[in-house]
Amino acid sequence: MKQPVHVLKFIAVLVTLVSFSCKDNFAQLKTIIQFDALPIGEADTIRVVYTELAKTIAVLTAPKNIDYTNQPFPFSEFPNGVQVVLYDENNNETHVKADYAIMYSRTDLVDLRGNVFITTPEGAVLSTSQLYWDINKEWVFTEEYFTFKNEDYDIAANVLDASRSFDKITTGPLVGNVIVEEEL
């Protein structure tokens, strides 16, 4: 009878040791799998030309690009700034500049941060500290303070929701000057 008790004790000790040693490895493995924040690639001094039907529609340049498209919610980061030139159907240029940007590839949303400037072919200038740009809808928006100047407007506000061409603009309470023509 003593032999089965020793065997049971041995099995209990063995199971306990194995489970403790597995817990440590499992915890390490779980940490590695849970968040793999390593980028798939990095590039310095990049220039990307976007075309549609053999026509250039945008040119993006940046001193550094870190590609995280291997993540569950893929994105590309431009930690040292970004400049984008957008071309309309008449080849007119709109310039976009920011100190930092993240482009989310799944949603085609770009988060521009730090000294964000947009200059249109007509000379309109938008300035803010952060701006979201929906590439598919050609729409920009922010809840940060911004200024916008063109031949008809010299305004500032804390909310902006506008088309990329700024022909449709919705803002929060305005501070500034707007030229209004009266109809007689």
C-alpha positions in Angstrom: 0.0 0.0 0.0 2.9 2.4 0.6 4.0 2.3 -3.0 0.7 3.9 -4.5 1.0 6.7 -1.9 4.6 7.5 -3.0 3.6 7.3 -6.6 0.7 9.7 -6.0 2.9 12.2 -4.1 5.5 12.0 -6.9 2.9 12.7 -9.5 1.5 15.6 -7.5 5.0 17.1 -7.1 5.7 16.6 -10.8 2.5 18.3 -11.9 3.1 21.2 -9.5 6.6 21.7 -10.8 5.6 21.5 -14.4 2.7 23.9 -13.9 4.9 26.5 -12.2 7.6 26.3 -14.9 4.9 26.6 -17.6 3.3 29.6 -16.0 6.5 31.6 -16.3 7.0 30.6 -20.0 3.3 31.2 -20.7 3.4 34.7 -19.2 6.5 35.6 -21.3 4.9 34.2 -24.4 1.6 36.0 -23.7 3.6 39.3 -23.3 5.3 38.8 -26.6 2.2 37.8 -28.5 -0.1 40.4 -26.8 1.7 43.5 -28.1 4.3 43.2 -30.9 5.0 46.9 -31.4 8.0 46.3 -33.7 7.6 47.9 -37.0 7.7 45.9 -40.2 10.1 48.5 -41.7 11.7 51.9 -41.4 12.8 54.3 -44.2 14.7 57.5 -44.2 14.1 60.4 -46.7 11.1 59.0 -48.5 9.2 60.3 -51.5 6.0 58.5 -52.5 4.1 59.4 -55.7 0.4 58.6 -55.8 -1.2 58.2 -59.2 -4.6 57.5 -60.6 -5.0 56.6 -64.3 -1.4 57.5 -64.9 -1.9 61.0 -63.5 -0.1 62.2 -60.4 -2.6 63.1 -57.6 -0.3 63.5 -54.7 3.4 63.5 -53.7 4.4 62.7 -50.1 7.9 63.4 -48.8 9.2 62.8 -45.2 12.5 62.5 -43.5 11.5 59.3 -41.8 8.7 56.7 -42.1 8.0 53.9 -39.6 5.7 51.2 -41.0 3.4 49.5 -38.5 1.2 47.8 -41.1 1.9 44.5 -39.4 -0.2 45.5 -36.4 -3.9 44.6 -35.7 -4.8 48.2 -36.6 -2.2 49.0 -39.3 -0.6 52.5 -39.6 2.4 54.4 -40.9 4.1 56.9 -38.7 6.0 60.0 -39.8 7.7 61.1 -36.6 9.9 63.9 -38.1 7.3 65.6 -40.2 5.6 65.2 -43.5 4.9 67.3 -46.6 2.2 66.4 -49.1 1.5 68.1 -52.4 -2.1 67.4 -53.7 -2.9 68.0 -57.3 -6.4 68.8 -58.6 -7.8 68.1 -62.0 -6.1 71.2 -63.4 -2.8 70.3 -61.9 -3.1 73.1 -59.3 -1.2 72.3 -56.1 -2.4 72.2 -52.5 0.4 72.0 -49.9 0.1 70.2 -46.6 2.8 70.3 -43.9 3.0 69.0 -40.4 5.6 68.2 -37.7 4.2 64.7 -37.2 1.7 62.4 -38.9 0.1 59.0 -38.6 -1.7 57.4 -41.6 -4.2 54.7 -40.7 -4.3 52.4 -43.7 -7.5 50.6 -42.8 -9.6 53.8 -42.5 -7.6 56.1 -44.8 -7.6 58.6 -42.0 -4.5 60.8 -41.5 -3.7 62.5 -38.1 -1.6 65.5 -38.6 0.0 67.2 -35.6 2.2 70.1 -34.7 2.4 73.2 -36.9 -0.1 71.9 -39.4 -0.4 74.2 -42.5 -2.5 73.8 -45.6 -2.1 76.2 -48.5 -4.5 76.1 -51.4 -3.8 77.1 -55.0 -6.0 80.2 -54.4 -3.8 81.3 -51.5 -6.0 80.2 -48.6 -4.0 79.2 -45.6 -5.2 77.0 -42.7 -3.1 76.7 -39.6 -3.7 74.5 -36.5 -2.0 72.2 -34.0 -3.9 69.1 -35.1 -6.0 68.1 -38.1 -7.6 64.9 -39.2 -7.9 64.3 -42.9 -10.3 61.7 -44.3 -8.6 60.8 -47.7 -11.7 59.0 -49.1 -14.2 61.8 -48.3 -11.7 64.6 -49.0 -12.6 66.1 -45.7 -10.7 67.8 -42.9 -11.7 68.3 -39.3 -10.4 69.3 -35.9 -11.6 70.3 -32.5 -8.4 72.3 -31.9 -7.9 76.1 -32.3 -7.3 77.0 -36.0 -7.0 80.1 -38.2 -8.1 80.3 -41.8 -7.4 83.1 -44.2 -8.3 83.7 -47.8 -9.6 86.7 -49.8 -13.1 86.5 -48.1 -12.2 85.2 -44.6 -9.9 85.9 -41.7 -11.2 83.7 -39.0 -10.3 81.7 -36.0 -12.3 79.1 -34.0 -12.0 75.9 -32.0 -13.9 73.5 -34.3 -13.5 73.0 -38.0 -15.3 70.6 -40.3 -14.6 71.3 -44.0 -14.1 69.9 -47.5 -10.5 69.7 -48.7 -11.1 72.6 -51.0 -12.7 74.7 -48.2 -15.7 75.5 -50.3 -17.8 73.9 -47.5 -16.9 75.0 -43.9 -18.6 74.5 -40.6 -16.9 75.9 -37.5 -17.5 76.5 -33.8 -18.0 80.1 -32.5 -15.9 82.4 -34.8 -13.5 85.1 -33.9 -12.5 87.3 -36.9 -13.8 88.9 -40.0 -16.0 87.6 -42.7 -16.9 89.5 -45.8 -20.7 89.4 -46.4 -22.3 90.8 -49.5 -25.8 92.2 -49.1 -28.4 91.6 -51.7 -30.6 94.6 -52.6 
